[in-house]
Structures are given as structure tokens and as C-alpha cells.
Amino acid sequence: MEQHHETHSIMFFVKPADLKILFALALILGLFACSSDTKKTNENNQRPNVLIIVADDLGFSDVGCFGGNIETPSIDAIAKEGIMFSNFHVLPTCSPTRSALLTGNDNHVAGLGVMSETMYPALEQLNLPGYAGYLSDEVITLPEVLKDHGYHTYMTGKWHLGEGPGKDPYDRGFEETFILGTGGGSHWNDKKPLSLEQHMEYFRNGRVVEPPADFYSTHNYTDSMLHFIESNRKDGKPFFGYLSYTAVHDPLHAPAEWIARYKGKFDMGWDSLWSLRLNNLKQLGIIPENYFPETKNPSIPKWSSLPEERKKELARDMEVYAAMLSYMDSCIGRVFDYLKENGLYDNTMVVFMSDNGANGADAHGYPGNEDGKYLSTFNNQLGNRGLQNSYVEQGSGWAQASSSPFRFFKSFASEGGIRAPLIIKMPKGSNAAAGRKNSFLHVTDLMPTILEIAGATYPDKRNNIPLHAMVGKSILPVVSGQTDEIHVETGMGWELFEMKAYTKNGWKVLRLPVPFGSGEWELYNLKEDPAETQNLSKQYPSKRDSLVAEWQVYAQQNKVHDHRGHFDSIYRRNYNVDGE
């Protein structure tokens, strides 16, 4: 694959202090309009700006407003100002969710029936478009539609939807980009990948660029987004920004001074943290007060059973995780401050979400890491964990607590993998009341909602190629209070790596392969049992069978391939079980 390289310095890699200096100089030189002109321009522009902020592998109960004990004042502030959605669902892993977010379509229709960075020879031989691992030409992206309707379109951060000619976000509707093409890796400038079978490259508008010496992913993604917005602020056109952080994806990295803020805060262990989060969610009214679920992952050891030295290491890892989240929150606050200072905030729709549940996988599970040789090259001594040249992960114990009270976490079609926090701040004057809603929403609903707000129409064709119609629905009737539910007549299906689920009107059928589940379809009442602890298949066999039949229709409509057995070894490897 031919790549263009730029080795010169990149102007948008700047520090916060440098940004202030640049803005001040520009003001002196008369390059920026005065604040009154900015506000006037914004008032004349009736179409709102849209900013989507995606956290990577963030657990349901991590941020403060969702019961977390990690400092997230910026996120909590927009939760008070906007709407919290506690029944929002995504896909089990990163790239499938992002494909659904940016196309309004099922991940198979969008081409992400598998993760893009992992090779599956059995599927490749079948030449299945839904499992190509990159965005299909039969779907159109949100930035492509908005750009055609006069929006500036900017992206910074994680892409993970394909690399190469025609697959870059610069080719799929974004006019300004600074992105990481792959799924993750070091958050510093050393570009150390998740495994030796993977790679890390940063791209600026389709060209490979090198990060500066003081690079830290969250910081530089934020700076780049601010630079893009500022560069066209005077022309009066609305913008769509996609700020796609790689925090809090492993390897866990954070500046030392931020890690120090959480020293000792997680010595309680993951069992106590799970209970703390559950109680907080009950107090918030997100979980029924009389609900007492049990965790559903027997492979996680009790914290009290661990050696003291191992407890110190694991507590430090969660301190790093918390520091990553807090630092990201501070950068989100920088974006909000910039928008407010320039008269853009009131007319901006802000969406904050996670792409899936917390990540409980072991780093040895990434392809190429099985023998531990690559992982042994890092310095994971206690004092260096979370700093440069370290490689630690959240792990299943902390991930279970971050997903409290739900079953499992990332990669699973259980609620711990697919229920995520969602916060939306609507533009001023949009007739939306602040508060919390328990309406069932799906990630595919965001694109039709944004298009409606922007006054943009979804086309039937692009480049003479017929397009799949969106399956998501606008949530504006829920936001305005016209209805509590938009998914009543039809349900929603999932499939990824043979993890299968279908939900409708509070009922859910779930099939998890052995050893994580029975390998059979199970039935749950999510309104009464959100942690999926009571299989009701025997009590309501007709309900289970009818939902399974609807899943089969979903699978047929979305060209879901039956590849049972292809992925068993992957899950056993990633989650350290032998399947016996």
C-alpha cells in the first residue's frame, strides 16, 4: 500500500499555553473577528454545530454522573445541562460501533461484521462483504451527508474503519483530519502497537505524519480539533466535529502528575468498587433500589485472595485508568471553554458516549502476544506502570466493576458489553428538557437525529451506487417529550464473533458461546433484571422463541453469516479461559 509521508513539524501539535499565545497574536493582527461579530455570525447561522465525543472502552459506571468515583466535572456539567440516557446501546467492540455511528446502519451492512485488524481466513475465503473489515461503498457516512449540505467536517483521534486508498476518513467525508488509523497502541510518541502483528500510523488528511516528542494522544487530538474549528470559524458555516479519543483503551497511559491524584483511591479492590458503583447507581435511580445481582464471571478471583504485591500493581493500574479519564475530561472542558469564549457553545449539539463496555481482555490476547515476548520488552515495575514504555491493561476484575452491575464487559453481547453512557446537550431553543431518560436507544439512532437537526436529507444513491436505508430512528420525539420510546414495533439485533442478542420492549434473548454462556438462547427481562441473572426461558418459552425468530429475520436482512465455532479460540485466549 502506497503511503505519503510528511516528516516536517505539524502546526496543530501545540500546547494549551501555545494556543493561547497564538490566539492572542491573531487577535492583535486582526485575523479573528471580535467577539460581537462572532456572536452575530453564529446568531445568523440557524443550523447548529454538532460535536460527537467518543471515549474508547469506557465502562458504564465510570463517569461521575453515572455513579463513578472518578473526577469528571466537564462531563458531569453537560449531563446536568443536557440529557442523560441510561438505556443506550452500542456494539460489543470498537469498530463495529463506529461503523454504526457514522452510517446509521447495522455493522454487517456497513462492512464491519468483524474487527478490521484481525484476520479470519475461514471468512476471507467466503468473500463476504459484511465481513470486509472496512466501510462499505453501499453506505454513506454522516460527514459525507453533512459536507454535501454545507457543513465543515473535522475528525481527530481513532478511525479504525479501514486503511488504504479510499478507506481513510479524508476519503469518507471529513475535510480536515488528524487520526490514528488502527485500533490502539501507545498514547505517547513512540508508536508502539498493541502487538507486533499490528502497527501504528498517524495520518493528516490521508498522509502519514510523525508525532512530536511531547505527544500524548488525548492532548493532541484535542488541540487538533480546536485548530480545525478555529481555522474556519469566521466563514459562518456550521461544523461537524468527531472527537474520537483513544482513552481509556489499553495500554493504560497517563501523565505522572495525574496518576498521583488517585494514589490509594482503589486500594479497596474491584469487589468493593463493584458494590460502590451499584449503590451509586441505585441512588441515582438508574438501577432499582431493591435489586441485588451477583457478578456473572466466575473466572475473576476475589480481591481478598490476591497476594499483597499483586494488589499493589492492580490498584496502580486502576489509578492510571482513572487518571486517563480525568485527563480526557479536562480536555473536553477545554473544548467547551473554547466554544463558549467564541459564541459557539449555545448553538452546538454535543454528544458524549462510549463505544462499548470496559475492556476486560488480557494483553496476551492480542494476536502475536500469546508468547509474551513482545510484552516482556516493557517496563511494568510498580513505579513505571502507566508511564512511557509500560504496557498494562484494566483487566477483567476492574472492567467488571466499571461495568457494574451488568454482566461481562467489552466483546460480549450481554449488557456489560453493549450498554454505554450517553449524554446529549441540545442546541439552545431546541425544546429539550434536561434530565435523565431510560428510553431504549441504539447507536444507529444518532445519525438520523443529527441529520434531522441539521436539515440534511439522506440520499438514495452516491456515485451511482444505491445506498442502504438507515435502520436507526431520530430520537427527537424522545428528547422533546412526545414519546418515551421510538423502538416499539421493531426490536434490535446484535451479532459479533457468535455473540448474539435481540431485544424488544424490555425483553432480551442472548446467546453466549461456551464457556461464557450455555451456548443456547436465554431470555431476560431487562426492566426487572438488567444484569441478566435470571434466565426465564423455561417460564416463557414462547416469548423466547418469538424473539429468536425475530433475530433470525434480522440476521437474514443484514446478511449475518453463521460462523459458529470460528471464534471460540479467540475468546478463550483473550479472557484466559480454557473452555473446559
C-alpha positions as a printed Julia matrix, in Angstrom:
580×3 Matrix{Float64}:
   0.0     0.0    0.0
   1.48    3.3   -1.06
   1.61    5.96   1.67
   2.51    9.62   1.53
   4.92   10.75   4.23
   5.46   14.12   5.85
   8.38   14.45   8.24
   8.22   18.19   8.85
   6.68   19.61  12.01
   2.9    19.82  12.16
   1.4    23.14  13.07
  -1.52   21.84  15.07
   0.6    19.92  17.59
   0.64   22.7   20.16
   0.34   23.02  23.93
  -2.56   24.82  25.68
  -0.32   27.75  26.56
   0.86   27.97  22.98
  -2.74   28.0   21.78
  -3.49   31.0   23.98
  -0.46   32.83  22.63
  -1.4    32.06  19.03
  -4.98   33.22  19.55
  -3.76   36.41  21.21
  -1.35   37.2   18.38
  -4.03   36.53  15.82
  -6.33   38.9   17.64
  -3.71   41.62  17.62
  -3.11   41.14  13.91
  -6.82   41.4   13.21
  -7.07   37.89  11.81
 -10.0    36.93  14.03
 -13.32   38.69  14.27
 -14.18   40.4   17.54
 -16.45   38.53  19.91
 -19.5    40.59  18.98
 -19.02   39.77  15.29
 -18.6    36.1   16.17
 -21.83   36.05  18.11
 -23.62   37.87  15.33
 -22.36   35.36  12.76
 -23.46   32.5   14.97
 -26.91   34.02  15.52
 -27.38   34.4   11.78
 -26.49   30.74  11.25
 -29.62   28.79  12.17
 -28.11   25.38  11.55
 -26.44   24.06  14.7
 -22.91   22.8   15.04
 -22.54   19.15  16.04
 -19.76   17.7   18.19
 -19.58   13.95  18.87
 -17.12   12.93  21.6
 -16.38    9.21  21.86
 -14.47    7.64  24.73
 -12.76    4.33  23.97
 -13.57    1.32  26.19
 -15.2     3.42  28.91
 -17.33    1.47  31.37
 -20.99    2.28  32.02
 -20.45    3.43  35.61
 -17.1     5.22  35.29
 -18.05    8.89  34.91
 -19.39   10.75  37.93
 -22.91   11.35  36.65
 -23.3     7.6   36.03
 -22.22    6.63  39.54
 -18.45    6.7   39.14
 -15.92    7.78  41.74
 -13.56    9.28  39.15
 -13.42   13.08  38.76
 -15.2    14.08  35.54
 -16.52   17.62  36.16
 -16.78   18.62  32.48
 -18.79   15.55  31.52
 -20.93   15.86  34.63
 -21.65   19.5   33.78
 -23.15   18.74  30.39
 -25.13   15.91  32.0
 -26.77   18.49  34.26
 -27.33   20.84  31.36
 -28.4    18.18  28.87
 -30.0    14.76  28.9
 -28.55   11.54  30.32
 -29.66    8.33  28.61
 -29.22    5.27  30.83
 -30.57    2.7   28.33
 -28.34    3.46  25.34
 -26.89    0.53  23.43
 -23.86    0.14  21.17
 -22.0    -2.81  19.63
 -19.72   -5.12  21.65
 -16.45   -3.69  20.27
 -14.86   -0.57  18.83
 -15.01   -0.57  15.04
 -18.5    -2.13  14.71
 -19.9     0.62  16.94
 -18.11    3.33  14.99
 -19.42    1.93  11.71
 -22.99    2.05  13.04
 -22.49    5.53  14.5
 -21.24    7.03  11.24
 -23.65    5.26   8.88
 -26.9     4.71  10.81
 -26.72    1.07   9.7
 -26.06   -2.34  11.2
 -22.36   -3.13  11.42
 -22.67   -6.02   8.93
 -24.31   -3.79   6.33
 -21.57   -1.23   6.95
 -18.85   -3.86   6.38
 -17.69   -4.35   9.99
 -19.01   -7.8   10.85
 -15.52   -8.47  12.24
 -12.76   -6.34  13.71
 -10.65   -4.81  10.96
  -7.24   -5.59  12.41
  -7.78   -9.33  12.93
  -7.57  -11.85  10.13
 -10.07  -14.69   9.8
  -9.01  -16.97   6.92
 -12.22  -19.03   7.06
 -14.29  -15.9    6.48
 -11.93  -14.37   3.92
 -12.3   -17.4    1.72
 -16.07  -16.86   1.65
 -15.69  -13.29   0.31
 -18.45  -11.85   2.49
 -18.88   -8.04   2.05
 -20.3    -7.68   5.54
 -17.06   -9.01   6.99
 -14.61   -6.97   4.93
 -13.31   -5.05   7.95
 -13.75   -1.59   6.4
 -16.65    0.7    5.45
 -18.72   -0.45   2.52
 -19.43    1.72  -0.53
 -23.09    0.8   -0.11
 -23.41    3.06   2.93
 -22.89    6.79   3.16
 -21.27    8.39   6.17
 -22.6    11.15   8.37
 -19.77   13.56   7.38
 -20.39   12.84   3.69
 -24.04   13.85   4.01
 -23.32   16.9    6.18
 -20.49   18.07   3.92
 -22.87   17.9    0.94
 -25.22   20.15   2.96
 -22.69   22.89   3.65
 -21.04   21.73   6.87
 -17.37   21.81   7.7
 -16.4    18.29   8.78
 -13.5    17.61  11.15
 -12.15   14.46  12.75
  -9.38   13.8   15.26
  -8.49   10.56  17.02
  -9.27    6.92  16.4
 -10.66    5.9   12.99
 -10.43    2.07  12.97
 -12.68    1.7    9.92
 -10.13    0.75   7.29
  -6.81    1.95   5.91
  -5.59    2.48   2.38
  -6.83    4.3   -0.74
 -10.49    5.22  -0.42
 -10.79    3.96   3.17
  -9.32    6.89   5.1
 -11.74    9.33   6.83
 -10.39   12.01   4.49
 -11.92    9.91   1.7
 -15.21    9.41   3.55
 -16.39   12.96   4.08
 -14.03   14.61   6.55
 -12.31   17.7    5.14
  -9.75   18.02   7.95
  -8.37   15.02   9.82
  -5.67   14.01  12.25
  -6.23   10.36  13.05
  -4.85    7.06  14.26
  -5.84    4.57  11.6
  -5.76    1.43  13.73
  -7.45    0.36  16.95
  -4.93    1.45  19.54
  -1.4     1.4   20.91
   0.9     3.63  22.91
  -0.52    7.01  23.87
   2.97    8.53  23.74
   5.04    9.4   20.66
   6.87    6.05  20.43
   4.09    4.45  18.31
   4.43    1.05  19.99
   1.47   -1.03  18.77
  -0.79   -3.38  20.7
   1.19   -6.32  19.31
   3.92   -6.96  16.76
   1.26   -8.16  14.32
  -0.24   -4.67  14.35
   1.12   -1.21  13.57
   0.56    2.43  14.45
   0.45    5.29  11.96
  -0.94    8.8   12.35
  -2.48   10.48   9.33
  -3.14   14.12   8.47
  -5.63   14.32   5.6
  -4.55   10.95   4.26
  -0.82   11.47   4.63
   1.37    9.79   7.24
   2.75   12.21   9.83
   5.1    11.81  12.77
   4.02   12.91  16.26
   6.2    15.4   18.15
   8.41   14.44  21.09
   5.9    15.61  23.73
   2.94   13.87  22.1
   0.16   12.48  24.31
  -2.89   11.24  22.41
  -5.69   12.93  24.36
  -3.89   16.26  24.46
  -3.01   16.37  20.76
  -6.38   15.12  19.49
  -7.96   17.99  21.42
  -5.5    20.59  20.12
  -6.09   19.43  16.55
  -9.86   19.69  16.84
  -9.59   23.22  18.26
  -7.24   24.17  15.43
  -9.64   22.86  12.79
 -12.65   24.68  14.23
 -10.71   27.9   14.65
  -9.31   27.83  11.13
 -12.77   28.28   9.56
 -14.62   29.98  12.39
 -15.1    33.3   10.56
 -16.91   31.98   7.49
 -20.2    31.36   9.31
 -20.63   27.77   8.15
 -21.65   25.22  10.77
 -19.23   22.44  11.69
 -19.45   18.75  12.47
 -16.67   17.58  14.75
 -15.89   13.95  15.55
 -13.53   13.9   18.55
 -12.68   10.22  18.85
 -10.36    9.69  21.8
  -8.26    6.57  22.31
  -8.51    6.98  26.09
  -9.17    4.8   28.04
  -8.08    2.0   25.7
  -5.1    -0.09  26.74
  -2.19    0.19  27.14
  -3.1     2.46  30.05
  -1.0     5.64  29.96
  -1.34    8.99  31.72
   0.9    11.88  32.82
   2.56   11.11  36.17
   1.02   14.07  37.99
  -2.47   12.9   37.03
  -1.76    9.35  38.22
  -0.63   10.77  41.55
  -4.09   12.27  42.11
  -5.53    8.78  42.54
  -2.85    7.21  44.73
  -4.56    4.85  47.15
  -8.05    5.52  45.8
  -8.51    1.95  44.55
  -6.82    0.0   47.32
 -10.35   -1.16  48.18
 -10.18   -3.67  45.31
 -12.55   -4.47  42.48
 -15.16   -6.3   44.57
 -15.73   -3.25  46.77
 -15.66   -0.94  43.77
 -18.33   -3.05  42.04
 -20.58   -2.71  45.11
 -19.87    1.02  45.44
 -20.83    1.64  41.82
 -24.0    -0.45  42.19
 -25.09    1.53  45.25
 -24.38    4.82  43.49
 -26.49    3.75  40.51
 -29.31    2.85  42.87
 -29.15    6.27  44.5
 -29.32    7.88  41.06
 -32.39    5.81  40.19
 -30.68    4.11  37.24
 -30.86    0.68  38.92
 -33.87   -0.43  41.03
 -33.21    0.12  44.72
 -34.23   -3.43  45.69
 -32.04   -5.09  43.03
 -29.21   -7.31  44.3
 -27.48   -9.04  41.36
 -24.44  -11.29  41.51
 -21.49  -10.86  39.15
 -21.51  -13.35  36.29
 -17.82  -14.0   35.66
 -16.55  -16.87  37.84
 -13.04  -16.58  36.37
 -12.41  -13.31  38.24
 -10.72  -14.03  41.57
 -11.84  -12.4   44.8
  -9.69   -9.38  45.6
  -9.02  -10.73  49.09
  -7.44  -13.87  47.6
  -4.68  -11.98  45.77
  -1.1   -11.58  47.07
  -0.36   -8.16  48.51
   2.25   -7.29  45.87
  -0.2    -8.14  43.11
  -2.85   -5.97  44.75
  -0.44   -3.02  44.65
   0.17   -3.49  40.94
  -3.51   -3.87  40.1
  -4.52   -0.88  42.24
  -1.91    1.2   40.42
  -3.37    0.11  37.08
  -6.8     1.38  38.06
  -5.2     4.63  39.27
  -3.77    5.05  35.76
  -7.16    4.28  34.22
  -8.81    6.92  36.41
  -6.08    9.42  35.53
  -6.64    8.81  31.81
 -10.36    9.51  32.22
  -9.84   12.63  34.32
  -7.29   14.0   31.87
  -9.69   13.37  28.99
 -12.41   15.16  30.93
 -10.12   18.18  31.39
  -9.5    18.28  27.63
 -13.24   18.08  26.98
 -13.54   21.05  29.31
 -11.0    22.92  27.18
 -13.2    22.35  24.12
 -16.29   23.6   25.94
 -14.41   26.68  27.16
 -13.28   27.46  23.62
 -16.81   27.12  22.25
 -18.2    29.38  24.97
 -15.49   32.02  24.55
 -16.23   32.22  20.83
 -20.01   32.25  20.97
 -20.4    28.76  19.54
 -21.48   26.71  22.53
 -25.18   27.56  22.69
 -25.69   26.61  19.06
 -23.76   23.33  19.32
 -25.24   19.9   19.83
 -22.83   17.87  21.98
 -22.93   14.08  22.13
 -20.77   12.18  24.63
 -20.68    8.38  24.56
 -18.52    5.28  24.91
 -18.06    2.87  22.03
 -18.57   -0.29  24.14
 -18.18   -1.57  27.67
 -14.99   -1.58  29.7
 -12.18   -3.75  28.33
 -11.59   -6.91  30.34
  -9.24   -8.59  27.86
  -5.71   -9.63  28.74
  -2.94   -8.02  26.67
  -1.69  -11.53  25.86
  -4.9   -12.0   23.89
  -3.95   -9.65  21.07
  -2.76  -11.64  18.03
   1.01  -12.03  18.29
   1.2   -11.53  22.06
   0.47  -15.13  23.05
   4.08  -16.0   23.83
   4.64  -12.84  25.9
   7.92  -11.93  24.18
   6.76   -8.51  22.98
   5.09   -7.72  26.3
   8.3    -8.62  28.15
  10.1    -5.71  26.47
   8.14   -3.16  28.53
   8.98   -1.85  31.99
   5.98   -2.68  34.17
   7.63   -2.19  37.53
   5.27   -0.59  40.03
   6.64    2.94  39.74
   6.59    2.91  35.93
   3.14    1.42  35.35
   1.18    3.89  33.22
   4.28    5.84  32.16
   6.28    5.61  28.94
   7.47    2.16  27.93
   4.92    0.4   30.13
   2.08   -1.84  28.97
  -0.71   -2.56  31.44
  -4.42   -3.07  30.97
  -7.56   -2.65  33.05
  -8.19   -6.39  33.17
 -11.36   -8.34  33.85
 -11.64   -7.54  37.56
 -11.66   -3.77  37.19
 -13.63   -3.99  33.92
 -16.39   -5.88  35.74
 -16.5    -3.1   38.34
 -16.53   -0.39  35.63
 -19.48   -2.22  34.06
 -21.35   -2.58  37.35
 -23.92   -4.04  37.69
 -24.04   -5.6   34.25
 -22.88   -8.98  33.02
 -19.4    -9.15  31.48
 -17.91   -6.24  29.51
 -16.43   -5.37  26.09
 -16.71   -8.02  23.35
 -19.85   -9.58  24.84
 -23.44   -9.04  23.69
 -24.52   -9.03  27.33
 -25.42   -5.65  28.83
 -21.91   -5.08  30.17
 -20.6    -5.07  26.61
 -23.33   -3.15  24.79
 -24.89   -0.71  27.26
 -22.95    2.55  27.36
 -23.3     6.03  28.86
 -24.83    8.64  26.56
 -25.18   12.36  27.24
 -26.65   14.83  24.77
 -26.68   18.61  25.09
 -29.07   20.0   22.55
 -28.68   23.4   20.85
 -30.33   26.28  22.63
 -34.0    26.67  21.72
 -34.45   23.02  20.73
 -37.33   22.38  23.15
 -35.4    19.76  25.12
 -35.71   19.42  28.88
 -32.65   18.49  30.93
 -32.8    15.32  32.97
 -32.38   11.58  32.68
 -34.3     9.21  30.42
 -34.46    5.43  30.4
 -35.71    5.19  26.81
 -34.13    2.39  24.79
 -31.81    3.96  22.2
 -29.32    2.47  19.77
 -26.14    3.93  18.33
 -27.7     3.84  14.83
 -30.25    6.41  16.06
 -27.67    9.18  16.29
 -27.14    9.72  12.55
 -30.84   10.22  11.65
 -31.19   12.5   14.68
 -28.27   14.69  13.62
 -29.44   14.82  10.01
 -32.86   16.0   11.13
 -31.38   18.7   13.34
 -29.07   19.82  10.53
 -31.86   19.86   7.95
 -29.95   17.34   5.83
 -31.58   14.64   3.73
 -30.32   11.09   3.36
 -29.73   10.27  -0.33
 -30.79    7.14  -2.2
 -27.54    6.92  -4.18
 -23.95    8.11  -4.03
 -21.64    7.9   -7.04
 -24.42    5.98  -8.79
 -24.29    3.27  -6.1
 -27.63    2.52  -4.36
 -27.38    3.1   -0.61
 -28.84    1.08   2.22
 -31.51    2.99   4.1
 -30.68    3.81   7.71
 -32.11    1.45  10.32
 -31.81    3.98  13.13
 -34.58    6.38  14.08
 -34.45   10.01  15.13
 -34.6    10.42  18.89
 -36.04   13.93  18.73
 -39.53   12.69  19.73
 -37.94   11.33  22.94
 -35.9    14.48  23.51
 -38.96   16.7   23.14
 -41.12   14.51  25.36
 -43.54   13.49  22.61
 -42.89    9.81  23.35
 -40.9     7.65  25.73
 -39.93    5.01  23.16
 -39.13    5.06  19.46
 -38.37    1.33  19.12
 -41.72   -0.27  19.89
 -42.87   -2.19  16.83
 -39.41   -3.41  15.89
 -36.53   -4.7   18.0
 -32.78   -4.52  17.61
 -30.33   -7.32  16.88
 -26.64   -7.98  17.54
 -24.04  -10.41  16.28
 -20.28  -10.28  16.65
 -17.95  -13.28  16.9
 -21.0   -15.5   17.51
 -22.16  -13.36  20.43
 -25.84  -12.92  19.6
 -28.67  -10.89  21.08
 -32.05   -9.41  20.25
 -34.07   -7.01  22.38
 -37.59   -5.66  22.12
 -39.75   -3.77  24.61
 -37.53   -4.63  27.56
 -37.17   -8.33  26.76
 -33.9    -9.77  25.51
 -32.69  -13.08  24.12
 -28.98  -13.69  24.45
 -26.7   -16.43  23.19
 -23.17  -16.57  24.57
 -20.94  -19.46  23.43
 -19.46  -21.9   25.92
 -17.67  -21.3   28.31
 -19.13  -17.81  28.81
 -22.72  -18.99  28.5
 -24.73  -22.1   27.86
 -24.41  -21.87  24.08
 -28.22  -21.76  23.94
 -30.63  -18.86  23.61
 -31.57  -17.42  27.01
 -34.37  -15.0   27.88
 -34.15  -11.99  30.21
 -36.46   -9.24  31.41
 -34.13   -6.24  31.4
 -36.56   -3.94  33.2
 -36.53   -6.18  36.27
 -33.16   -7.87  35.78
 -30.72   -5.57  33.93
 -27.72   -7.69  34.98
 -29.18  -10.75  33.22
 -29.05  -13.06  36.24
 -32.37  -14.91  35.77
 -32.85  -16.94  32.6
 -36.63  -17.01  32.02
 -36.63  -19.38  29.05
 -38.47  -22.14  30.9
 -41.09  -19.77  32.28
 -41.74  -18.03  28.95
 -40.69  -20.39  26.13
 -43.0   -18.79  23.56
 -41.55  -15.34  24.31
 -38.03  -16.67  23.85
 -38.92  -18.46  20.61
 -40.64  -15.43  19.12
 -37.64  -13.19  19.83
 -35.25  -15.79  18.44
 -37.36  -15.89  15.28
 -37.1   -12.1   15.04
 -33.33  -12.34  15.44
 -33.25  -14.76  12.52
 -35.12  -12.22  10.39
 -32.61   -9.58  11.5
 -29.73  -11.9   10.53
 -31.2   -12.54   7.09
 -31.86   -8.87   6.41
 -28.33   -7.89   7.41
 -26.51  -10.85   5.8
 -25.2   -12.18   9.1
 -23.11  -15.27   8.37
 -23.29  -18.35  10.61
 -19.66  -18.84  11.58
 -20.23  -20.74  14.79
 -17.01  -22.21  16.14
 -14.66  -19.89  14.23
 -14.12  -17.61  17.2
 -14.12  -19.9   20.24
 -10.32  -19.9   20.5
 -10.22  -16.12  20.25
 -12.39  -15.65  23.33
 -10.66  -18.34  25.34
  -7.33  -16.66  24.57
  -8.48  -13.1   25.26
 -10.18  -13.88  28.56
  -7.79  -16.51  29.87
 -10.14  -19.48  29.99
  -9.61  -22.98  28.65
 -13.19  -23.66  27.65
 -13.43  -26.83  29.74
